[in-house]
Amino acid sequence: MTDTATPTALTPDEADAFRERCRAFLTEHAQPGARRNLAAAREFQAALADAGLAGLAFDAEYGGAGLTLEHERIYRQVSQEFPQMTGELVISHGMCLPVLNEFGTDEQKRTYMPDNIAARTVWCQMFSEPGAGSDVASLQTKAERDGDEWIINGQKVWTTLAHESDYGVLIARTDPEQPKHAGISMFIVPLKDTPGVEIRPIHQIDGGKHFNEVFFTDLRVPADNLLGEYNNGWRQATAMLMYERVAIGSMGAGSISQPNFDVLVAAAKRAGRIDDPVVRDQIMQIYAMETTKSLVAMRTRAEMKAGKAPGPGGSLGKLFGSVIQWRFREIAMEIAGTGSQAWDPADDKAGELQSAVVGSFSASIAGGTDEIQRNIIGDRVLGLPRDISVDSGVPFNELKVGTTRS
């Protein structure tokens, strides 16, 4: 981000003028029904870039607006008054973009960041494997240097929007003689019509195809596609996961909001149960929980505004968001019964509650499982003793991990 991306305060008049500028743009361009629509998200982001409101705190040299984090905070606040338009870009912008900005070379930033910011390209994260989910460091995808290229072989799974993405940020094993956390590097991988890349969609219970398996067979990428330092991929991956947890846990952190509360109120009204005191009590539990989560998210964003990189505290918001989703699902099913999971496709006003209920299960997995978040909070926030690690210091090629276990 720019040197101006600091907590430098705007004058009241400057803040008001920028707030009205944001509100005028959103009034014209933010439309309901685009939350899970990638095409609409890209169109909106392109208009945002044309208006000078995209990538607010990133350097203008790299496609940003070159403004301050105070401008970004104001935009987030105002955007809470309008429909969410860029939910499908949360990985591309909330994870891949800050990692490019933090670890990319100047040439990589100039090449990739402007198109990412304007959503001319979409990016995905490529970490998980069939034998390396929660224990990502057990990954077996390998990258071998061959002259001016890297040759990549392996498989990734649960890759969100890989089938729609132009590029992926991938971690692969580059030195199997190092301990499993040490011999990993990060790469920029082209995905569209690329020889050696096969993408297979995973069909979901809600009818979507958001996730994918991705297979790499002798994929060749230029040596310059190494992102960050050689064999430093684990530290960079950890930073990216922190960005992910902050992006998920502080989504909509510009102000206090209760989206699940709103969905439940609408469902209770449709079911004729809005005056039921038990239902009202349950719905208010969600209101209180979402208010608390918003406050935690605002604190996290304030720390980033002060120049702090995302830390383990991001796991607090991520975990609490998952707890909210579990409670939301229980209440929704009690209010609507089977109607919380099935609806008449001819009813264009239905589907919001049901999609939220069915999709709520992913909250405890995406961005790291609840168990992983609790481990991070216990270890790095509360300072509790870590679990014993029997493979510490052991070269990866001497371990039996993931799918190599007999």
Backbone torsions as a table, in degrees:
resi	resn	phi	psi	omega
1	MET	NA	167.7	-174.6
2	THR	-74.1	163.4	174.2
3	ASP	-62.7	-23.2	179.4
4	THR	-81.2	-8.3	-179.3
5	ALA	-77.6	67.5	-176.8
6	THR	-130.7	172.1	179.3
7	PRO	-75.7	27.1	177.8
8	THR	-58.2	123.9	-175.0
9	ALA	-77.5	139.4	170.8
10	LEU	-84.2	155.0	173.3
11	THR	-69.2	158.4	178.0
12	PRO	-54.8	-39.5	-179.6
13	ASP	-67.5	-41.4	178.8
14	GLU	-64.3	-42.5	179.6
15	ALA	-64.1	-43.1	179.6
16	ASP	-64.3	-41.2	-179.4
17	ALA	-64.9	-41.6	179.9
18	PHE	-69.9	-36.0	178.5
19	ARG	-62.5	-42.5	179.1
20	GLU	-69.0	-33.8	176.6
21	ARG	-62.6	-44.3	178.2
22	CYS	-63.8	-44.6	-177.6
23	ARG	-64.3	-38.5	179.2
24	ALA	-64.6	-41.9	179.2
25	PHE	-64.3	-48.1	-176.7
26	LEU	-66.9	-34.4	176.9
27	THR	-60.3	-37.4	-178.5
28	GLU	-80.2	-36.3	-167.5
29	HIS	-110.0	-22.9	-177.2
30	ALA	-83.1	118.4	-177.8
31	GLN	-123.4	144.6	179.2
32	PRO	-67.9	155.8	174.8
33	GLY	89.2	9.1	-176.4
34	ALA	-109.0	10.6	-172.6
35	ARG	-58.3	-40.2	-178.9
36	ARG	-113.7	32.3	-177.0
37	ASN	-115.0	105.5	-176.1
38	LEU	-66.4	-40.6	179.9
39	ALA	-60.6	-42.7	178.4
40	ALA	-66.1	-37.4	178.6
41	ALA	-63.5	-41.6	-179.5
42	ARG	-68.2	-40.3	178.0
43	GLU	-63.6	-43.0	178.6
44	PHE	-63.5	-44.3	-177.8
45	GLN	-65.9	-35.8	176.6
46	ALA	-63.0	-42.6	177.6
47	ALA	-65.4	-37.5	178.5
48	LEU	-61.6	-42.4	178.7
49	ALA	-65.6	-42.0	179.2
50	ASP	-62.2	-30.1	-179.3
51	ALA	-86.0	0.3	-179.2
52	GLY	74.5	25.0	-176.8
53	LEU	-116.6	8.9	179.1
54	ALA	-98.9	144.6	179.4
55	GLY	55.4	48.7	-168.4
56	LEU	-52.6	-42.5	-173.6
57	ALA	-100.7	9.1	176.8
58	PHE	-92.1	153.0	-179.4
59	ASP	-55.5	139.1	175.3
60	ALA	-61.5	-31.3	178.7
61	GLU	-59.9	-28.3	-177.3
62	TYR	-107.5	20.0	174.3
63	GLY	97.1	-0.3	179.4
64	GLY	-86.9	-176.5	-180.0
65	ALA	-90.0	-13.4	178.3
66	GLY	68.8	26.6	-179.4
67	LEU	-100.0	-160.6	-174.8
68	THR	-108.7	167.7	176.2
69	LEU	-68.3	-20.2	173.5
70	GLU	-66.9	-38.7	174.7
71	HIS	-62.3	-42.5	-179.8
72	GLU	-63.1	-40.1	179.3
73	ARG	-62.5	-43.1	179.7
74	ILE	-63.1	-44.0	179.3
75	TYR	-60.8	-42.3	179.7
76	ARG	-61.9	-41.7	179.0
77	GLN	-61.3	-48.8	-177.3
78	VAL	-65.8	-38.0	-176.2
79	SER	-64.6	-20.5	178.0
80	GLN	-66.8	-16.3	179.4
81	GLU	-84.3	-3.8	-172.3
82	PHE	-128.5	164.5	177.7
83	PRO	-59.6	144.3	176.9
84	GLN	-70.5	125.0	-173.8
85	MET	-111.4	-20.8	-170.7
86	THR	-120.5	28.6	179.0
87	GLY	-58.6	-33.1	-178.8
88	GLU	-74.3	-8.3	179.3
89	LEU	-104.3	13.6	-174.7
90	VAL	-63.8	-33.8	178.2
91	ILE	-77.7	-46.4	-179.2
92	SER	-58.8	-43.5	-176.5
93	HIS	-97.0	-33.1	-176.1
94	GLY	-84.6	-17.5	-176.3
95	MET	-125.7	-57.5	-174.4
96	CYS	-67.4	-42.4	-178.7
97	LEU	-61.7	-50.7	179.1
98	PRO	-64.7	-29.5	177.3
99	VAL	-70.8	-40.6	173.7
100	LEU	-59.3	-43.6	-178.4
101	ASN	-66.0	-37.2	-176.1
102	GLU	-80.5	-39.0	-171.1
103	PHE	-113.4	-12.7	-177.5
104	GLY	-73.1	153.6	172.5
105	THR	-72.8	166.1	177.4
106	ASP	-58.2	-38.6	-180.0
107	GLU	-66.9	-41.9	177.6
108	GLN	-63.3	-40.8	179.4
109	LYS	-63.6	-44.1	-179.9
110	ARG	-66.5	-33.2	-177.1
111	THR	-75.8	-43.1	-167.7
112	TYR	-107.3	-32.5	-171.1
113	MET	-68.1	-40.9	-179.5
114	PRO	-58.3	-43.9	179.6
115	ASP	-69.1	-34.0	176.6
116	ASN	-65.2	-49.1	-177.1
117	ILE	-59.4	-41.3	-178.6
118	ALA	-85.5	0.8	-179.6
119	ALA	63.1	23.2	169.5
120	ARG	-69.5	-24.9	170.7
121	THR	-126.0	152.8	176.9
122	VAL	-118.1	140.1	-176.4
123	TRP	-120.0	154.0	175.9
124	CYS	-132.0	164.8	178.3
125	GLN	-102.8	134.3	-175.4
126	MET	-126.7	85.7	-178.3
127	PHE	-115.6	-59.4	-169.7
128	SER	-64.4	147.5	177.3
129	GLU	-134.8	166.8	179.3
130	PRO	-55.4	-33.1	179.4
131	GLY	-110.7	14.5	-177.9
132	ALA	-146.7	82.8	178.6
133	GLY	-102.0	-88.6	176.3
134	SER	-63.8	-36.1	176.9
135	ASP	-95.1	70.9	-174.3
136	VAL	-60.9	-29.8	-177.5
137	ALA	-65.1	-10.1	176.3
138	SER	-85.3	10.8	-176.6
139	LEU	-56.0	147.0	-177.8
140	GLN	-115.7	-9.2	173.4
141	THR	-56.9	131.5	-174.2
142	LYS	-120.8	150.0	175.1
143	ALA	-126.6	123.7	-178.0
144	GLU	-119.1	134.1	-177.9
145	ARG	-76.4	132.8	176.3
146	ASP	-137.4	90.7	-177.3
147	GLY	65.1	-120.4	-178.9
148	ASP	-93.7	18.3	-178.9
149	GLU	-135.2	162.8	168.1
150	TRP	-111.6	137.7	175.9
151	ILE	-106.8	122.7	-174.1
152	ILE	-113.2	130.8	176.3
153	ASN	-135.1	137.3	177.9
154	GLY	151.2	-165.9	-176.3
155	GLN	-142.1	139.4	171.4
156	LYS	-119.2	156.4	-177.9
157	VAL	-143.0	158.5	-176.8
158	TRP	59.7	34.8	-178.7
159	THR	-85.1	108.3	-176.8
160	THR	-66.3	127.3	174.9
161	LEU	60.3	24.1	176.7
162	ALA	-58.7	-36.2	-177.6
163	HIS	-70.3	-15.5	178.9
164	GLU	-107.1	-6.9	-170.5
165	SER	-89.7	148.2	175.2
166	ASP	-88.3	-32.2	-179.2
167	TYR	-140.0	157.1	172.8
168	GLY	-128.9	148.4	170.5
169	VAL	-98.8	112.9	-170.9
170	LEU	-117.2	142.7	169.8
171	ILE	-111.5	139.2	-177.3
172	ALA	-144.1	159.2	-179.5
173	ARG	-82.7	123.3	-179.0
174	THR	-111.1	-12.5	178.3
175	ASP	-148.8	90.8	-177.0
176	PRO	-70.0	-7.8	178.0
177	GLU	-84.4	-8.5	176.0
178	GLN	-89.4	158.4	171.5
179	PRO	-55.1	157.3	-167.2
180	LYS	-60.1	-28.4	178.8
181	HIS	-83.9	-14.3	-170.6
182	ALA	-96.3	-30.0	-172.5
183	GLY	-97.4	41.6	-176.6
184	ILE	-119.7	140.7	176.3
185	SER	-130.4	163.1	-176.3
186	MET	-113.5	142.3	-175.5
187	PHE	-135.9	153.6	168.5
188	ILE	-95.3	122.7	-173.5
189	VAL	-121.7	121.9	174.1
190	PRO	-74.0	141.7	-175.0
191	LEU	-118.0	-28.5	-175.1
192	LYS	-74.4	118.9	175.2
193	ASP	51.0	43.8	-176.7
194	THR	-104.2	121.8	176.4
195	PRO	-58.8	136.2	-179.4
196	GLY	93.2	0.2	178.5
197	VAL	-119.5	124.2	174.9
198	GLU	-123.8	126.5	-177.7
199	ILE	-115.9	125.0	179.7
200	ARG	-120.7	124.4	-179.4
201	PRO	-71.5	150.5	173.4
202	ILE	-105.9	121.8	-176.7
203	HIS	-82.4	128.5	-173.5
204	GLN	-99.8	163.3	-179.6
205	ILE	-64.5	-26.7	-179.2
206	ASP	-88.1	8.0	178.4
207	GLY	89.7	-5.9	-179.1
208	GLY	-84.8	170.3	174.6
209	LYS	-135.3	65.4	-173.8
210	HIS	-84.8	-29.0	-172.9
211	PHE	-109.8	161.6	-174.2
212	ASN	-147.0	156.1	161.0
213	GLU	-95.9	140.7	179.0
214	VAL	-129.6	126.8	-178.3
215	PHE	-112.3	134.5	177.7
216	PHE	-115.4	122.6	179.1
217	THR	-126.7	103.5	-179.6
218	ASP	51.9	40.7	175.4
219	LEU	-69.5	127.3	179.0
220	ARG	-106.5	126.3	175.1
221	VAL	-127.4	150.7	-179.8
222	PRO	-60.7	151.0	178.3
223	ALA	-57.7	-29.3	-179.7
224	ASP	-69.9	-8.3	178.6
225	ASN	-81.4	-1.2	170.9
226	LEU	-63.9	124.5	-178.1
227	LEU	-103.1	116.8	-176.1
228	GLY	82.1	-154.3	-174.2
229	GLU	-92.7	148.9	175.4
230	TYR	-61.2	133.2	179.9
231	ASN	63.2	16.2	176.4
232	ASN	-108.0	16.5	-172.7
233	GLY	-64.1	-30.8	-177.9
234	TRP	-68.0	-42.9	178.0
235	ARG	-62.6	-41.2	179.6
236	GLN	-68.6	-38.3	177.4
237	ALA	-64.2	-39.1	177.8
238	THR	-61.7	-42.3	176.8
239	ALA	-62.3	-41.0	-179.6
240	MET	-65.2	-39.5	177.6
241	LEU	-65.1	-35.2	176.3
242	MET	-65.3	-41.6	175.7
243	TYR	-61.1	-40.0	179.6
244	GLU	-62.2	-45.4	-177.8
245	ARG	-67.2	-36.1	175.9
246	VAL	-66.8	-42.4	-179.4
247	ALA	-61.9	-42.0	179.8
248	ILE	-74.4	-47.2	-174.4
249	GLY	-73.4	-22.1	-178.1
250	SER	-118.3	22.5	177.4
251	MET	-59.0	128.1	-178.0
252	GLY	75.0	32.7	-173.9
253	ALA	-82.6	8.2	179.3
254	GLY	-69.1	-25.4	179.6
255	SER	-157.1	176.7	179.3
256	ILE	-79.1	127.8	-178.6
257	SER	-142.2	157.2	-178.4
258	GLN	-136.6	68.7	-175.5
259	PRO	-63.8	-39.7	179.5
260	ASN	-69.2	-35.1	174.4
261	PHE	-58.1	-45.6	-179.3
262	ASP	-61.7	-41.2	179.5
263	VAL	-64.0	-42.4	-179.1
264	LEU	-68.1	-38.0	177.4
265	VAL	-61.0	-45.1	179.2
266	ALA	-62.4	-40.8	-180.0
267	ALA	-66.3	-40.6	179.6
268	ALA	-65.3	-36.6	177.7
269	LYS	-66.4	-43.0	179.8
270	ARG	-63.6	-35.2	-178.4
271	ALA	-85.0	-2.3	-179.6
272	GLY	70.7	28.4	-175.7
273	ARG	-119.9	14.9	-176.2
274	ILE	-67.1	-21.5	179.3
275	ASP	-95.3	0.4	177.4
276	ASP	-70.5	119.4	-176.0
277	PRO	-61.4	-33.1	178.4
278	VAL	-67.1	-45.7	178.7
279	VAL	-62.8	-42.5	179.3
280	ARG	-61.5	-39.9	178.1
281	ASP	-64.2	-43.3	-179.7
282	GLN	-64.5	-43.4	-180.0
283	ILE	-64.1	-37.2	179.0
284	MET	-68.7	-26.0	172.7
285	GLN	-60.1	-45.0	178.1
286	ILE	-63.8	-40.3	178.2
287	TYR	-58.0	-46.7	-178.9
288	ALA	-65.6	-41.7	-178.7
289	MET	-66.1	-42.6	-179.5
290	GLU	-70.0	-33.5	175.7
291	THR	-63.3	-44.6	178.4
292	THR	-61.5	-43.7	179.3
293	LYS	-61.5	-40.5	178.4
294	SER	-61.6	-40.6	179.8
295	LEU	-65.7	-41.1	176.8
296	VAL	-63.5	-42.1	179.2
297	ALA	-63.6	-39.8	178.7
298	MET	-64.9	-36.4	176.5
299	ARG	-65.9	-41.9	178.6
300	THR	-60.9	-45.7	179.1
301	ARG	-64.8	-34.9	178.4
302	ALA	-65.2	-37.5	177.5
303	GLU	-64.9	-41.1	177.3
304	MET	-66.4	-36.7	177.3
305	LYS	-61.9	-31.4	179.2
306	ALA	-80.9	2.7	176.1
307	GLY	98.7	5.0	-179.8
308	LYS	-84.4	135.4	173.8
309	ALA	-70.9	152.7	179.1
310	PRO	-57.1	134.4	-179.9
311	GLY	-118.1	-168.8	-178.2
312	PRO	-63.9	-17.8	177.5
313	GLY	-60.8	-22.2	176.7
314	GLY	-60.8	-24.4	178.4
315	SER	-68.1	-23.8	178.8
316	LEU	-63.2	-50.0	179.5
317	GLY	-65.3	-40.4	179.5
318	LYS	-61.6	-46.7	-178.7
319	LEU	-67.0	-43.1	-178.3
320	PHE	-66.2	-34.9	175.7
321	GLY	-61.0	-38.1	177.3
322	SER	-67.2	-42.1	178.0
323	VAL	-60.3	-40.7	178.2
324	ILE	-61.6	-43.1	-178.5
325	GLN	-63.8	-39.4	177.3
326	TRP	-62.7	-44.6	-179.9
327	ARG	-68.6	-40.3	177.0
328	PHE	-56.5	-45.1	-178.3
329	ARG	-62.6	-43.1	179.6
330	GLU	-60.7	-44.2	-178.0
331	ILE	-68.8	-42.2	-179.4
332	ALA	-61.0	-41.2	-180.0
333	MET	-68.3	-33.4	177.7
334	GLU	-70.7	-37.2	-178.9
335	ILE	-72.8	-48.7	-170.3
336	ALA	-103.8	-9.5	-179.3
337	GLY	61.4	-137.0	179.9
338	THR	-64.4	-21.5	177.7
339	GLY	-67.9	-8.5	176.9
340	SER	-80.4	-8.2	-177.5
341	GLN	-129.0	-11.2	179.8
342	ALA	-138.8	149.6	-178.3
343	TRP	-154.7	166.6	178.4
344	ASP	-78.2	115.8	-178.5
345	PRO	-62.2	-18.8	178.7
346	ALA	-76.8	-13.9	-179.8
347	ASP	-88.3	103.0	-175.5
348	ASP	-71.4	-8.5	177.6
349	LYS	-95.8	-5.9	-180.0
350	ALA	-94.4	171.0	174.1
351	GLY	107.5	-27.9	-177.6
352	GLU	-63.5	-50.9	-179.9
353	LEU	-62.8	-46.4	-175.5
354	GLN	-64.8	-42.7	177.8
355	SER	-62.5	-39.4	179.2
356	ALA	-65.6	-40.0	-179.4
357	VAL	-66.9	-50.9	-178.0
358	VAL	-64.9	-38.1	-178.9
359	GLY	-77.9	-10.6	-175.2
360	SER	-66.3	-22.7	-179.0
361	PHE	-62.2	-31.1	-176.5
362	SER	-69.2	-18.2	-177.0
363	ALA	-61.3	-28.6	-178.9
364	SER	-88.6	2.9	-179.5
365	ILE	-119.9	-50.7	-175.6
366	ALA	-58.1	134.5	179.7
367	GLY	77.2	12.0	-177.4
368	GLY	109.6	132.8	-176.2
369	THR	-65.1	163.4	177.1
370	ASP	-57.5	-38.2	-179.2
371	GLU	-63.4	-41.1	177.7
372	ILE	-64.4	-42.1	179.3
373	GLN	-61.4	-40.4	179.0
374	ARG	-66.0	-38.2	176.4
375	ASN	-62.3	-43.9	-179.7
376	ILE	-63.3	-45.3	-179.5
377	ILE	-63.6	-44.2	179.6
378	GLY	-63.0	-42.5	-176.0
379	ASP	-77.5	-52.9	-167.6
380	ARG	-99.1	-16.4	177.2
381	VAL	-101.7	-50.0	-177.5
382	LEU	-89.2	-14.4	178.4
383	GLY	74.0	25.8	178.7
384	LEU	-75.9	157.1	-179.1
385	PRO	-61.3	143.1	178.3
386	ARG	-80.4	157.9	172.4
387	ASP	-64.5	153.3	177.5
388	ILE	-68.8	132.7	178.8
389	SER	-109.7	109.8	-175.9
390	VAL	-81.3	-13.2	-177.5
391	ASP	-104.3	10.1	-179.5
392	SER	-62.9	126.4	177.5
393	GLY	82.1	-3.5	-178.7
394	VAL	-87.7	130.1	177.6
395	PRO	-55.3	142.4	-176.3
396	PHE	-60.6	-36.6	-177.0
397	ASN	-72.6	-0.2	174.4
398	GLU	-105.6	1.0	-177.7
399	LEU	-97.7	154.5	168.8
400	LYS	-110.4	100.0	-176.1
401	VAL	-130.3	161.1	174.9
402	GLY	52.3	-128.2	-177.3
403	THR	-80.1	-1.1	178.0
404	THR	-86.5	-6.7	178.4
405	ARG	-66.8	136.5	-179.3
406	SER	-82.5	NA	NA
